[in-house]
């Protein structure tokens, strides 16, 4: 009668050798499959994953990081996850980094440079290999800490003349100017603006208002409300604007979510869009083309931003001395005309 198989060691004492025996490969192959999956075949990755599940093995990332001086961790800072405008960027960024064998850590800044600074303080202690920040507005303390840390940094969703390291994004000022000229060409003259107190959104709005001023439109009411962007923010913003002396003929919003709130409030008041009130959004969310009337907006390719940010980091990881050559990728934007303008 055959003897029953010996029980495996506890997960905490399992080694790569134990996993390798179950998978039928070498310990080095297990290590590559776990930490550098791009170096092994899909069949080998499947074998190793199944062996890890069967044994309950837990990789000691700290020990591996100490040995290689790499944590294989990338920190991603977002203003919020309440607004899906960043979803495509994060998905593409995480997909590409995961494919290359990196794990990601998500931090939420709440549109606050001070909260971002506190998050950096905590995250830098984990020694991430790279950091992705949303935007280019940071405290001086954050800039100093990142410079001292020497970690590759990508600032996404923005462009700047004084980047920390690498840039992948677009000019919010150009968005504002281009939107203003486009709407002026369509014949609009009585403008208004609704935004949350997001620095990037406000830069777009102020740039739009400056371009309008250069074209003789100087009276532009603006309503700035507390984040995050919601449908209620749009409804409240329009209620405030309609309570003023001169009603607008077009409302430019800092996000599609706010713009959809404006559409809802306009419908509740019996206002026809765009005959009585035109509406312009930003972000081209998947819902923008499906609301009624379909929302005019500014398209930003979030997936492209995320993929390019990941590629910039991976290239820097591969060639750490390439930092002398500046990385500045302008992903651009497109105006989308639909039925709301």
C-alpha positions, 0 to 999 in steps of 0.5 A: 500500500503506497504511503500518503504524500508528505504534507507541504510545509507551511506557506510561510516556510515554502520556497521557490524550490517547493513551487518548482517541484510542483510545477516541474520547472527550475527554481530560476524559472519560477522566479522569472515567472513571478517577477519577470513574466515577460521572460517566460512562455505563457505555458510556463506562467500557467504552470507556475501560477497553478503550482503557487495556488496548489502550494499556497506559496507567498512570494517574499517581495521584501527579500527579493527587493533587498536582493535586487534593489527593486520593489517592482512596485509602481505608485499611482496617485489620482485625484478621485475614483468618483469620476470615471474620467481617469478610469481608462488611463488607470486601466491601461497603465495597470494593464501594461505594468502588470504585463511587465511584472509590476504591481501597482499601488493606488493613492487618492489625493482629493485634488489636494497638493497637501494630501498628495505630499502626505501620501508621498511621505508614506509611499516613498518608505515602501521604495517604489520603482516608479511613481505616476502623478496626476497633473503638475501642481505639487507642493515644494516639499513634494518636489524636493522629496521626489528629487532627493529620492531619485525615483522615476516620476511621470506626471500625467494628464498635463504638460509643464515647462518645469517637469519633475521628470517625465511628462505625458499629457496635454495642455489644459490652456490649449483646450480652453483657448481652442474651445473658446474659438470653436464656440465663437465660430459657431456664433455664441456670445453669452457664455457661462462656466461651471467648474469644480475647484480642480486646478486643471479644470480651472486652468481650462476655464480661465484660459477659455475666458481669457480667449473670449476676452481677447475676442470682446466677450468680457462678461462670463459668469463662472460658478466654482463648486467643491469637488468631486464632479457630480450630476448635482454639481451641474444642476446646482451650478445651472440653478445659480447661473439662471438666478443671475440677471443675464441668462447665458446661451451656452454653459461650458463645463469642466467635465462631462459629469457636470455637463450631464447635470446641466442637461438634467436641470435644463430638462426639468425647467423645460429648457430646450437644448441647444435652442434655449441653452447650449451645453459643452462638456469635457472628457468624452465619457462613454455616456456622453454620446448616449445622453439626450441630446448627445453631449458636445465635449472634448475628447482626451484619449485616457488609454493612450495617456496610461499606456504611454506613461507605463511605457515611459516608466518601463523604458526608464527602468530598462535604461536608468541612465536615459534620464538626461534625455527629457520625455515629453509626450503631448497626447493632444485632444479633439473637439467633438461636436454633437447635438448639445451645441 
